């Protein structure tokens, strides 16, 4: 049995109660949606990458990509490995000279770097199975059409007062 499931980021939404951005991941071969609350700066970095907008000067994730390139390191993949008391954990899998190195990081940074480096994003089966909110979101948004309709129905007002 596979330990990991490949996911894509399907969008960013704003939680109107906590006023925090939520990164929404969807399993490729399953109908599970995983919402992960993230910080504003990380949401901004992800949003810029999703929209293919580059900043005039290197942002943090641009800097990290540049450092990896200069060190001839390749981001092979990122894995959201665990969830403990509603806190998600992730790892960067970096290859240097044919050797893999694992670096602990926040899921939002992992996803931002994965997008910037065109690396695949994975979630452990354990996270997929134990994320209570994944079940709530997945039941609410069951079916591709509902997910697409829900994202298409969102307006700028749904995202609160965030300046980019």
N, C-alpha and C positions, 0 to 999 in steps of 0.2 A: 504494500500500500504506500502511495506517495505521502511524504511528510509535509509537503508544501503545495499550495494552490496558487497559480499565477493570478494576479489581479491587475486591473487598470483603475486609474483614478477617473471617475466619471463626473466629478464636479466638486465645487466648493459651495457651501451654503453658510448662512449666518444663523446661529441659534439665537432667536429673539429673546429668550429668557436669560441666558448667561452672557449674551452679547459677544460670544466667541465664534470664530470661524470653525466649520466642521468640514474635514476632508472626507469625501465619500468614495470608498473603494468598492469595486464589484468583482467578484470571482468570475473568471472567464468561462469556466465550464459548469458553474453552479449558479443558482439564483439568489445567492447571498450578497447582501449589501453590508459593508462595514463602515460605520461612521466613526471618525476619530476627531475629537476636539483638539484644535491646534492653536498656536499663537498667531497674532496678526502679522508679524514679520514673515513667518514661514508661509502663511496663507498668501501674502503678497508675492513672495518668491515663486510659489507654485502657480499662482494666477498669471504672473508675467510669462512663465515658461509655457503654460497651456495656451496662452494667446500669442506666443512667438514674439514677445516684445523684449528687446534688449535695452538695458540701461546704459546711459552714456559712460558710466564708470563701473568697474567690476563690483558686483555685490558679493556677499559672503559665499554663496554657492558657486559663483563664477570664480572666485579666488580659489576655492577648494578644487574645482575642476582644473584650473590652471596649474596648481601645485601638483596634482596627480599627473597631469600631462608632462610637466617638466621632470618629474621623477620616473617617467615611463611606467606609471601605474594605471591599470584599467579597472574601472568599476564593473565587475562581472555581473552583479545583481545585488538587490537589497531584499532583506527578509524581515518581515514583522514577525518576531519570534514568540512573543509572550504577552499576556495581559495579567497584571496583578493589581487587584483592587482598583479596577478601571483605569490603570495606567498601562499604556502599551509600550513595548520594548522592540527595538529593531537593531539590525546589524547591516553593516556595509561589507560586502565580500569583494575585496580588492585583490587583483592579481599583479604581482611584481616578479618579473623574471621567472614566470611559470609557477610561482609559489603563491598560494592563497593566504591572505591575511584577513582576519575578522575584526571589525571595529564596531563597538557598541555605539548606538546613537538613538536619537528620537525618531519616531516614524516620519514626522513632518520633514526633518532634514534628509532622511533617507529617500523619501519620495521626491523632494526637490532635486536632489543630486541624481536620482535615477532618471528623471525627466531631462535634466541638463545633459546627461551622458548617454541617453537613449538605452538605459539598462532596464532589464526586466524587474518587476516588483512581485514578490511572493509573500504569502501569509501562511503561517504554520496552520496545519489542520486543527491543532489545539486551540488557537486563537479563533478560528472560524467556528469551532464547536462551542466555545465557552463565552463568546461575546453575546451577552443578553441583548444588547441594543442591535446587534446584527440581525437577530431574529425579529425584533420589533420592526426595524426598517424593512427587512426582507418581506415580511408579511404585508406591511403597508404598501410596499412597492412591488408586489409580485408581478412578474411578467415584464418583458422588455418594453412593451407599449406603454405600460403605466409609468415606468421609469422615465422614458423619453417624454411622455406627456407632462409628467411632474416637473422635470427640468425645464422643458419648454414653457411651462406656465409661470415660472418664476420671473419676477420683475426686479428692477433695481431696488424697490422698496423692501423686498424680502431680505435684502442683505444688510440692512441697517445703514448707519452712517460711517462708512469706511472710505477714507480717501486713499487713492492710489497714485 
